[in-house]
Amino acid sequence: VQLQASGGGSVQAGGSLRLVCAVSGRTFSQYAMGWFRQAPGKEREFVAAISWSGSYTQYSDSVKGRFTISRDTRYLQMNSLKPEDTAVYYCAAGRQYSTLAKTYDYWGQGTLVTVSS
């Protein structure tokens, strides 16, 4: 499975962006998908995850109610963006539906999101 995140850019606070995770590999349907982010000088943190069936989703408290993860279209819709959302965002795929980065087997290159106040 190969992944590539795209859709990042610069936006003002309160704006929206949609990140997309391009996926190749016929076995992706068996994998959970997650989004993580890493801000400058900080560790990578969990953002959102969706189970392989799409039946279960989980969000970090900091993005709950503002971000939406989709499996079929493989996007992360980000609304009401805040300056603290500024980070490089990564999509990942793994056998286990999880909030832990170490459980994900495949990672795409990140896409930078910059939110100005």
N, C-alpha and C positions, 0 to 999 in steps of 0.2 A: 504494500500500500504506500503510495506517495501522495503527499499533501502539499498544498501551496496556498497560503493565505493572501488575500488581496482586498482592496477596498479602503485601505487607510488613507488618511489625509489630514488636513488642518481644518478645524471648524471652531466656531465661537461657542461659548457656553450656552447651553440650551438647544443646540443643534442636534442633528442626527447623522449617523453614518451606518452603512450596512457593510459588514465584512463578509467575504465569501471564502469558502475553503474548497479549492479545486482538488478533486480526489481521483486517483487512478488506481486500478486494481479491482478485480472482480469480487474479492472477498470482503469488500468494505461493508456490505450489508450485515456482516456478522460482528461488527465493531461498534462500540460506543464512541461517541465523539465529544470532545471537550474543547473549551477555549480557555486559554491562560494569558496572563499579561505580565510584563516586567517593566517597571518604571526605572528611570535612571537611578542607580545607587541602591536599588531595592531588589529583593529576591522575587523570583517568579511566583505569581499567585493565581489561584483558581478564580475563574470568572463564571463559567457555566458548563453544564454537561447534559447530555441527552443519551438515553439508553439506545441499544441497537434497534429496538422495536419502535422507538419514538414515544413510548408510553410514559416514560419518566423523565423529568427534567429537574435540575437543581441549579440554584444561583447563589453566588456569594451575597451576603447581606448588603454589600456596598452597591450592587447593581440590581438587586431585586426590584421589580416593578418598572425598571427602565430599559433593561435589555431582554431580548427574546432570542432563544436559540432554536434553530430549525434543523431537522435532520434531512428531510427530503430534498430541500433546496440548499442545505449545507451553509446557512448563513447565520450571522450574529447581528441582529438588528439592535442598534444602540440609539436610544432616544434620551432627551434631556441630559445631554452630556455635560460633564463638569470638568474643570481643570484637573482635578485629581484622577480623572480617567486617562490622562496622558500616559502612554506606555507603548511598548511594542507588543502587539497581540499575536498569539500563536494558536493555530488549531492543531489538534492531536487526535489520534485514534488508538483505541485499545480494546482488549477483550473484556475488560472489567469496567462497568459503569462506576465512576469514582470521581472524587474531588481531588485526589492525590496525583500530582504530576508523575510520580515514579511508577504508577500503574499503567501509564500510556506508553505504547510501543513505538508509535510513529508520530513524527512531528514535522510540521511544515516550517518553512522559513517565515519569519514574522513580518507583520506589516505595521508601520508606525502610525499611531493616532495621536494627534496633538490638539488639545482643546485650550483655547485662549479665553481669558476672562474679559 
